[in-house]
Structure formats: C-alpha cells, structure tokens
Amino acid sequence: MYKVKVFVTLRESVLDPQGVAVKKALHAMEYKEVDEVRIGKYMELTLTDNTNIDERVKEMCEKILANTVIEDYRYEVEEVVSS
C-alpha cells in the first residue's frame, strides 16, 4: 500500500482573504510577529496499487483535488509497510 500526502495552496498571485482574516485575528491576540498567513488544504490518500502512481495522482489533483487555475499542488508518496 502507498500513502500519498497532497498539499494544495493558493497561488502566490491570488489574494487569500481567509489568510488575511486569520492574520488579523492573530495580531488582535498580540501575535504581532506574524507577517503573513496563507491557508491551504492537506489530504491523505491510501492507494493499493503503484502502477503509474505519479501519473494517476497528478490526474486526480488536476481533475478534482485542486483548482489549477488558482491553486498549486504538490504531493509525497510513501510506501506503507505492514507490521
């Protein structure tokens, strides 16, 4: 089995209103050292087959997991060893 960790973030050129709101809240709580906040998504997929794993994961990301017009994604694949 394989665990795929997918990280999706807004592109740098896209305004992140949720991140701005969190930054303001942090500043209101006296965490003034916070300069910027960007909000993203994290997903874990468990796959049973590693055939064309990179191709398949890219396809999943581009079709449903990320909006590639405004978001970037990256992923990590690790083999899960059963004990």
C-alpha positions as CSV (number, residue, x, y, z in Angstrom):
1,M,0.0,0.0,0.0
2,Y,1.0,3.6,-0.6
3,K,0.2,6.8,1.3
4,V,0.0,9.9,-0.8
5,K,0.1,13.3,1.0
6,V,-1.3,16.1,-1.1
7,F,-0.8,19.7,-0.3
8,V,-2.9,22.3,-2.1
9,T,-2.2,26.1,-1.7
10,L,-3.4,29.2,-3.4
11,R,-1.0,30.6,-6.0
12,E,1.1,33.5,-4.7
13,S,-0.7,35.8,-7.1
14,V,-4.1,35.0,-5.6
15,L,-5.5,37.0,-2.7
16,D,-6.1,34.9,0.3
17,P,-9.0,36.5,2.3
18,Q,-9.1,33.7,4.8
19,G,-5.4,34.1,5.5
20,V,-5.9,37.9,5.9
21,A,-8.6,37.3,8.4
22,V,-6.5,34.8,10.4
23,K,-3.6,37.2,10.4
24,K,-5.8,40.0,11.8
25,A,-7.1,37.7,14.5
26,L,-3.5,36.7,15.4
27,H,-2.5,40.3,15.6
28,A,-5.5,41.1,17.8
29,M,-4.3,38.3,20.1
30,E,-0.9,40.0,20.4
31,Y,1.0,37.7,17.9
32,K,2.4,40.7,16.1
33,E,5.4,38.8,14.7
34,V,3.1,37.0,12.2
35,D,3.8,38.7,8.9
36,E,1.7,36.6,6.5
37,V,-0.8,33.7,6.6
38,R,-1.7,31.5,3.7
39,I,-4.4,28.9,4.1
40,G,-4.3,25.6,2.2
41,K,-5.6,22.1,2.2
42,Y,-4.0,18.8,3.1
43,M,-5.3,15.4,2.0
44,E,-4.1,11.8,2.6
45,L,-4.9,9.2,0.0
46,T,-4.2,5.5,0.5
47,L,-3.6,3.6,-2.7
48,T,-3.4,-0.1,-3.1
49,D,-1.6,-0.1,-6.5
50,N,1.6,1.8,-7.5
51,T,1.1,1.3,-11.3
52,N,1.6,4.8,-12.8
53,I,1.3,6.3,-9.4
54,D,2.7,9.7,-10.3
55,E,0.5,9.9,-13.4
56,R,-2.6,8.9,-11.5
57,V,-2.0,11.2,-8.6
58,K,-1.4,14.2,-11.0
59,E,-4.6,13.3,-12.8
60,M,-6.5,13.2,-9.5
61,C,-5.1,16.6,-8.4
62,E,-5.8,18.3,-11.7
63,K,-9.3,16.9,-12.1
64,I,-10.7,17.2,-8.6
65,L,-8.3,17.8,-5.7
66,A,-7.0,21.2,-6.8
67,N,-8.4,24.1,-8.9
68,T,-5.3,24.6,-11.0
69,V,-6.5,28.0,-12.2
70,I,-5.8,29.5,-8.8
71,E,-4.1,26.7,-6.8
72,D,-0.8,24.9,-6.8
73,Y,-0.3,21.4,-5.5
74,R,2.5,19.1,-4.5
75,Y,2.5,15.6,-3.2
76,E,4.6,13.0,-1.5
77,V,4.3,9.2,-1.9
78,E,5.5,6.8,0.7
79,E,5.2,3.1,0.9
80,V,3.3,1.8,3.9
81,V,4.9,-1.3,5.4
82,S,2.5,-3.5,7.3
83,S,3.9,-5.0,10.5
